Amino acid sequence: MTLNDKLSSAKDQVSGKAKELEGKATNDRLREAEGKGQAALGKLKDKVADAKDAAKKAVDDVKHKANADKEADSH
């Protein structure tokens, strides 16, 4: 997860929670729902970034294994 990804996710989560609380305080259901949605988007961004990181690691592991096997076969 890049720094920009982390910042974007955190911004959405914090801003969303603030909007949600503002909506609750002012009895504005639309604002509250908007905040919940934005906070959920931030959490989703975290999950997507984690999945991308896991996929990249899996690809790197396969490449490493393939290179190790290739070297072992050449000896």
Kinemage of the C-alpha trace (Angstrom):
@kinemage 1
@onewidth
@group {chain A} dominant
@subgroup {mainchain}
@vectorlist {calphas} color= white
{ca met a 1} P 0.000 0.000 0.000
{ca thr a 2} L 1.524 3.264 -1.060
{ca leu a 3} L 1.605 6.319 1.137
{ca asn a 4} L -0.911 8.051 -1.145
{ca asp a 5} L -3.252 5.056 -0.842
{ca lys a 6} L -2.972 5.149 2.946
{ca leu a 7} L -3.608 8.888 3.067
{ca ser a 8} L -6.586 8.685 0.723
{ca ser a 9} L -8.119 5.844 2.696
{ca ala a 10} L -7.560 7.576 6.031
{ca lys a 11} L -8.941 10.864 4.677
{ca asp a 12} L -12.128 9.167 3.515
{ca gln a 13} L -12.567 7.325 6.794
{ca val a 14} L -12.005 10.399 8.976
{ca ser a 15} L -14.021 12.764 6.773
{ca gly a 16} L -16.804 10.231 6.523
{ca lys a 17} L -16.982 9.739 10.272
{ca ala a 18} L -17.037 13.522 10.782
{ca lys a 19} L -19.912 13.895 8.305
{ca glu a 20} L -21.753 11.033 9.958
{ca leu a 21} L -21.419 12.646 13.393
{ca glu a 22} L -22.428 16.033 11.998
{ca gly a 23} L -25.510 14.431 10.476
{ca lys a 24} L -26.424 12.796 13.766
{ca ala a 25} L -25.906 16.045 15.689
{ca thr a 26} L -28.044 18.081 13.286
{ca asn a 27} L -30.589 15.318 12.643
{ca asp a 28} L -29.634 15.391 8.947
{ca arg a 29} L -30.091 11.809 7.795
{ca leu a 30} L -28.755 12.511 4.327
{ca arg a 31} L -25.499 13.944 5.719
{ca glu a 32} L -25.223 11.009 8.123
{ca ala a 33} L -25.699 8.507 5.287
{ca glu a 34} L -23.201 10.377 3.121
{ca gly a 35} L -20.664 10.134 5.929
{ca lys a 36} L -21.254 6.424 6.415
{ca gly a 37} L -20.775 5.900 2.701
{ca gln a 38} L -17.545 7.862 2.602
{ca ala a 39} L -16.176 6.009 5.646
{ca ala a 40} L -17.092 2.695 4.012
{ca leu a 41} L -15.294 3.796 0.842
{ca gly a 42} L -12.163 4.444 2.890
{ca lys a 43} L -12.352 0.961 4.409
{ca leu a 44} L -12.917 -0.540 0.964
{ca lys a 45} L -9.831 1.259 -0.351
{ca asp a 46} L -7.856 -0.384 2.474
{ca lys a 47} L -9.132 -3.835 1.508
{ca val a 48} L -8.392 -3.288 -2.190
{ca ala a 49} L -4.863 -2.109 -1.405
{ca asp a 50} L -4.321 -5.148 0.836
{ca ala a 51} L -5.514 -7.442 -1.971
{ca lys a 52} L -3.188 -5.720 -4.456
{ca asp a 53} L -0.277 -6.138 -2.044
{ca ala a 54} L -1.090 -9.836 -1.547
{ca ala a 55} L -1.353 -10.414 -5.300
{ca lys a 56} L 1.966 -8.664 -5.927
{ca lys a 57} L 3.623 -10.759 -3.225
{ca ala a 58} L 2.204 -13.953 -4.738
{ca val a 59} L 3.511 -13.017 -8.195
{ca asp a 60} L 6.917 -12.136 -6.759
{ca asp a 61} L 7.024 -15.470 -4.893
{ca val a 62} L 6.217 -17.390 -8.087
{ca lys a 63} L 8.898 -15.486 -10.015
{ca his a 64} L 11.438 -16.164 -7.274
{ca lys a 65} L 10.558 -19.876 -7.235
{ca ala a 66} L 10.757 -20.078 -11.040
{ca asn a 67} L 14.184 -18.425 -11.043
{ca ala a 68} L 15.418 -20.733 -8.274
{ca asp a 69} L 14.176 -23.787 -10.187
{ca lys a 70} L 15.822 -22.528 -13.382
{ca glu a 71} L 19.158 -22.092 -11.594
{ca ala a 72} L 18.903 -25.528 -9.979
{ca asp a 73} L 18.257 -27.124 -13.383
{ca ser a 74} L 21.290 -25.414 -14.921
{ca his a 75} L 23.698 -26.972 -12.400
